[in-house]
Structure formats: structure tokens, C-alpha cells
Amino acid sequence: MKPAWSVILLTTQIGAAQGLFLLVFLLNIFKTPPREFVLVSCAVSLGLLISGLIASFFHLGRPERAWRAASQWRTSWLSREVIVLPAFMGMVALYGLLIFFEFEKNISIWVGGVAVLLCLALFICTGMIYACLPFLQEWRSPLTLVNFFLLGTASGLTLSVPLAVIAHPQFVGPLALGAFALAAVAWAVRIASLVRNARLRPKSTMASAIGIAHPRIVQKAQGFMGGSYNTREFFHRRPDLLVRAVRWSFLLLLFPVPAWLLGWGGGSLATFIAAFALQFAGLLAERWYFFAEARHPQNLYYQAAS
């Protein structure tokens, strides 16, 4: 598939925002962190959500009709995501306001609990947009959902470390350790999905696609004299060397490099910011590879010509 940067930015930014909010809510229940830490984290989370939503509009052919994307909520995971995302944004904003005006803690917990449910629903909706497609074997797996959740929460936890340096210094160590552990799990699960996908075998061949049982069928044309939607949107047209380079880059940036910075890089604010920035760059590369790795069956016809 052709990676769309608008969708890549949407999924990586809202994933980090979701992970950060989940962490802050849990801390606010069990550890009672400083009010400033909660407020800053909610503001950053909301900013990432807004930025991701803005990025998604660049994927629309007719942005003025964006509201129609929610009309198929009964059958479409994309429509459900379109509904859940702004609802989650609203609850994050309300939760931050309750903390800012120091409302009774029970009220903020109830609001935060609703936000957590919406957060988890958003993870499910985003992952199922891809996992529900039976003709893309690379995506049709529970690992797709698990990876979206783990990578998002891991990036949010890594982001919380520099925020803690600013507003909650005494908790920097535990947060860095948690970010290290969760990133390691996310990295391992992503490797498992790579191993799974490498073992996949196409269900369709040129022979089965055209119904001719012949041992050697050669493609002579793409079926179009010029470019078309099929030739532009369902194959990335990047050399295999680049695709492999992207794969190795995100495997390094998702965990090994940020882990070193979190654990042995000096412990300064600049180091923790660099850890999140490099991990987020790895997330962008991972999401690009996620799309590029998926082999659409229609590419039997349109991917190449002899």
C-alpha cells in the first residue's frame, strides 16, 4: 500500500496522546502527582490530539464533507473512529478543566474514567480499520490491534518523562523505568508481527486471479495507458533497499536508542526530550513500513509490467 503521511501523523500523534493520558489518569488515582504535572500532561495530550485531527484532514479529497465520514458508524470502523476521537478530546479537555478548577476528586475520577473508556475504544477503532480487512493478510491479525495499543502507550509513557522533569522531578526515575519496560514489550511484539508477516504466502496468484491454470503467466501491461488510482494508491513504488532500510531504522529507534538515553544517557531534560523525539521518529518510520508492507491483491495486475 502507499503510505499516506496524513494518516501516519494522525495515528502516531493520537497514540502518544492516548498513552500519555492513560498514564496521567492512573497516576492521579494511585499516586496523586502535582497538579501542575497533570495539567501540563493533559494540555500536551490534547495538543497532540488536535494536531493529529488536523493532519487527518489532508487525507480527505473534499474536506468540507468531512462530517459525512461519521455517517456509516453502524458498519465502518473509520466512522466510529471519527466519532470517538472528538469525544475523547472533549473528555480530556473536561478532565483538565476539573483539575485546574480543583473540583472534587470523585467527579474528576468519573470524568477521567469515561475518558479512559473512550481512549481504549479509540485504540480499538483505529486498529480495526486495518485489522478488519481480510484481503490484506499483513494487517488481518490481532497483532495489529496489540501493536497500535502498545506503541501508542509506550510513546506516551516516554513523553511523560521529560514532562516529569519539569513538573514532577521525584517521579522521573520510575517513569523512565516504566517507559523502558513498556517500549521493550512493544518492540518485541512488533518483531513478532514482522516474523509472522515474513512467513505469509499470497492466497492469490496470477493464475488464480484470471482463472488460467498455467505454470508460467507473464504480465505484459498494467491495463492502463497512463496512471490511475489503482497504480497510485495501492503500491508505494519504493525500491526494496529503501523499505529494508526503513524497517531497520524503526527497529533501532523504537527501543534500543531511546532505551539507552532513558537509562544511561545522563538523565537531563535534553536527553529525555531526545529519547522521545527519536522514538517518535521511529514510530513514523514504523507506520510508514506498516503501510508499505501490506501487499494489495490488485497489484498482481498493476504493480509492474514486463
Secondary structure, 3 states (H helix, E strand, C coil): CCCCHHHHHHHHHHHHHHHHHHHHHHHHHHCCCCHHHHHHHHHHHHHHHHHHHHHHHCCCCCHHHHHHHHCCCCCCHHHHHHHHHHHHHHHHHHHHHHHHCCCCHHHHHHHHHHHHHHHHHHHHHHHHHHHCCCCCCCCCCHHHHHHHHHHHHHHHHHHHHHHHHHHCHHHHHHHHHHHHHHHHHHHHHHHHHHHHHHCCCCCCCHHHHHCCCCCCCCCCCCCCCCCCHHHHHCCCCCCHHHHHHHHHHHHHHHCHHHHHHHHHCCCCHHHHHHHHHHHHHHHHHHHHHHHHHCCCCCHHHHCCCC
